[in-house]
Amino acid sequence: MRTGNAQSPPADKNGSNGFQGIFRLCTHASTGRIQAPKICIHNYECYHCQFDQILDDMDIHNQ
């Protein structure tokens, strides 16, 4: 089980990543880990996200 080691999305000078409400860009999309746009539905609490877990599992198996 994951313990919440995800990165926060990049912030602008006001501390916002420019997205609010349902338009929050996924951390992995905003950092370039994935190329497709994806919306964060877990309020950047990646340890709740199955997509985040899949990406981490793929990274482990590709090492």
C-alpha atoms as a printed R data frame, in Angstrom:
   type eleno elety resid chain resno       x      y       z
1  ATOM     1    CA   MET     A     1   0.000  0.000   0.000
2  ATOM     2    CA   ARG     A     2   1.235  3.471  -0.851
3  ATOM     3    CA   THR     A     3   2.019  6.046   1.780
4  ATOM     4    CA   GLY     A     4   1.493  9.269  -0.199
5  ATOM     5    CA   ASN     A     5   4.881 10.109  -1.664
6  ATOM     6    CA   ALA     A     6   3.533 11.980  -4.683
7  ATOM     7    CA   GLN     A     7   4.893 15.270  -5.890
8  ATOM     8    CA   SER     A     8   2.819 18.408  -5.820
9  ATOM     9    CA   PRO     A     9   2.009 19.943  -9.179
10 ATOM    10    CA   PRO     A    10   4.143 22.904 -10.256
11 ATOM    11    CA   ALA     A    11   2.878 26.149  -8.782
12 ATOM    12    CA   ASP     A    12   2.971 29.673 -10.123
13 ATOM    13    CA   LYS     A    13   4.094 32.718  -8.119
14 ATOM    14    CA   ASN     A    14   0.748 32.733  -6.262
15 ATOM    15    CA   GLY     A    15   1.093 29.108  -5.154
16 ATOM    16    CA   SER     A    16  -1.531 27.892  -7.622
17 ATOM    17    CA   ASN     A    17  -1.008 25.523 -10.521
18 ATOM    18    CA   GLY     A    18  -3.608 27.513 -12.452
19 ATOM    19    CA   PHE     A    19  -6.323 24.898 -12.199
20 ATOM    20    CA   GLN     A    20  -9.259 24.942  -9.828
21 ATOM    21    CA   GLY     A    21 -12.169 22.661  -9.008
22 ATOM    22    CA   ILE     A    22 -12.721 19.910 -11.546
23 ATOM    23    CA   PHE     A    23 -10.035 21.364 -13.810
24 ATOM    24    CA   ARG     A    24  -7.039 20.305 -11.721
25 ATOM    25    CA   LEU     A    25  -4.385 18.881 -14.015
26 ATOM    26    CA   CYS     A    26  -2.981 15.555 -12.853
27 ATOM    27    CA   THR     A    27   0.466 15.816 -11.277
28 ATOM    28    CA   HIS     A    28   1.834 13.333 -13.800
29 ATOM    29    CA   ALA     A    29   0.560 15.416 -16.728
30 ATOM    30    CA   SER     A    30   1.852 18.698 -15.319
31 ATOM    31    CA   THR     A    31   5.336 17.263 -14.640
32 ATOM    32    CA   GLY     A    32   5.575 15.554 -18.039
33 ATOM    33    CA   ARG     A    33   5.497 11.963 -16.773
34 ATOM    34    CA   ILE     A    34   2.570 11.304 -19.127
35 ATOM    35    CA   GLN     A    35   1.844 13.054 -22.408
36 ATOM    36    CA   ALA     A    36  -1.967 12.905 -22.350
37 ATOM    37    CA   PRO     A    37  -3.957 15.521 -20.436
38 ATOM    38    CA   LYS     A    38  -5.564 14.063 -17.318
39 ATOM    39    CA   ILE     A    39  -7.693 15.669 -14.640
40 ATOM    40    CA   CYS     A    40  -6.982 14.979 -10.960
41 ATOM    41    CA   ILE     A    41 -10.124 13.790  -9.193
42 ATOM    42    CA   HIS     A    42  -8.410 13.069  -5.873
43 ATOM    43    CA   ASN     A    43  -7.346 16.605  -4.870
44 ATOM    44    CA   TYR     A    44  -3.658 15.701  -5.430
45 ATOM    45    CA   GLU     A    45  -3.841 12.880  -2.881
46 ATOM    46    CA   CYS     A    46  -2.151 10.426  -5.203
47 ATOM    47    CA   TYR     A    47  -2.182  7.586  -2.700
48 ATOM    48    CA   HIS     A    48  -5.944  7.298  -3.454
49 ATOM    49    CA   CYS     A    49  -5.395  7.137  -7.220
50 ATOM    50    CA   GLN     A    50  -5.319  3.830  -9.102
51 ATOM    51    CA   PHE     A    51  -3.728  5.552 -12.109
52 ATOM    52    CA   ASP     A    52  -0.828  6.729  -9.951
53 ATOM    53    CA   GLN     A    53  -0.370  3.216  -8.576
54 ATOM    54    CA   ILE     A    54  -0.325  1.745 -12.091
55 ATOM    55    CA   LEU     A    55   2.362  4.218 -13.198
56 ATOM    56    CA   ASP     A    56   4.484  3.408 -10.160
57 ATOM    57    CA   ASP     A    57   4.083 -0.324 -10.740
58 ATOM    58    CA   MET     A    58   5.122  0.116 -14.391
59 ATOM    59    CA   ASP     A    59   8.230  2.039 -13.272
60 ATOM    60    CA   ILE     A    60   9.198 -0.740 -10.859
61 ATOM    61    CA   HIS     A    61   8.815 -3.442 -13.500
62 ATOM    62    CA   ASN     A    62  10.776 -1.447 -16.104
63 ATOM    63    CA   GLN     A    63  13.843 -1.001 -13.886
